[in-house]
Amino acid sequence: MFLPSPTRTLITALACAFCFQTASAEEPDRTQAVNGNLHTIIAPTYNGAGGNTSFIRFFNSSTGNSSTFSITVVGSPSSNTYGTGTLQVPANASFQRSLTEILTLTNSGPLTGGDTNYSVYVRNSDGGAAFQHVIYNNINGFFEDVTVCQFFSGAQHNRVVPLVANMHTSRLSGYPSEIAIHNYTNALRSYVASVFDSLDGKFLGNVPVIAGANTTVRLTSTQIEQTLNFTPSPTQFHVNVKLGDAGSELNLTALISHLVLNTAFSAPPTLNMTQLCRLKP
């Protein structure tokens, strides 16, 4: 699970229906339309209807500098801009914001003029910028990673693959996280898991991981905390983990998965929280 920052909550899945509209000859020109080719698009989003709420995680996987995300909220189907704002994220940190918090950040008002949904348009020129879109249902406690990536020419999409964002600490004991690391080579490999506080990017330490040839090794949040002699504070719900060979996250010969067990259910489902996406440059 994860918490809407800074409060504690979970996250969930929702099946969505899509409605298509055909523009009529009388439809006016939309002079306020945003050029989506210059942005990374997060859509559709959920603002509490049926219990489902969108949470967007903004990641800065760079090692030294803070990064600024420029956010524009657009109405659908009008294409009108509701508001704009910026969010600055420290190196190695990830800020989670609910859709409600994003509307406040961008000074966006309620849906009007027949609009039924908000879309979030994001820009960031930093190579280490990434995002994740998660939805949480506050009625049944279910949550899910619903991130949709836009692949674009010339991008090094593999740069975000070794990053596990917002791994749950033991403060979320009802929703334990683990990283599954599969060594697909034909030889034993030694990996390094570098751990950072998701709120401020503070380096917490390295955890060595050894995996035999064609072997899957599981690294739990409990193992990480014991190895690092780290006890999370009452507000440390998440950590970010970078994995690599010999400490370099750009040289990784392994398949990485981030899995969360949702014990809010009598038959707890294991949720795949791996997907996150590069932003368009």
C-alpha angles and dihedrals in degrees: 000000000000135000131242100246124288097359127063121259139123137240140239155182132260134182111229134205120215124216121201123207127197115218113236126218089252094057109119123237112269101226092171095058115130121230101242092192087077095051144055108245126219109191148189101024131187126225104186103293108143088004095293120131130178121232118189122200117206112203131198106191094175117117103225120016136059116243131218121221116200111209129196123184114212128189124232128247094005096056088216118149112242098185149321136225146150135243123199116207124190121235114284091008132116123205117205117206130179118226088252090056090048091052089052092046091053096039090240118166131212122297112279141170096040096310114149103181145028122231120200118219116194134190130188127153096201116111092222096055118118140154143207128201118209130174126208129194112213091195100059101013095239121143136178144182106249097171116152116197126212110213116209135183120273096013122134096225090170089071092080096042096087092051120098106192127202097001107183119251123213087272084081094050092155090062106041119193129212136177118222111207116191117193103210095181125097094243138062112272133201114213133185124218110202111200127207135178106253094217101056105005093243112166110243100180147277126284117201116223124191120194128181123227113297090358133137117220122191121215115193129196089245091056091049093051094046093048093049094039085233125156111189117229120240089269099043100099099148142036131189119227127201117195130198149139111272090355097302113120089196092064106058124148096186144083112243127205130177112209130183128193112218105209092178085093127070089232098038113219121216108230126207107228096167104107119100129149142222116241120240110263 
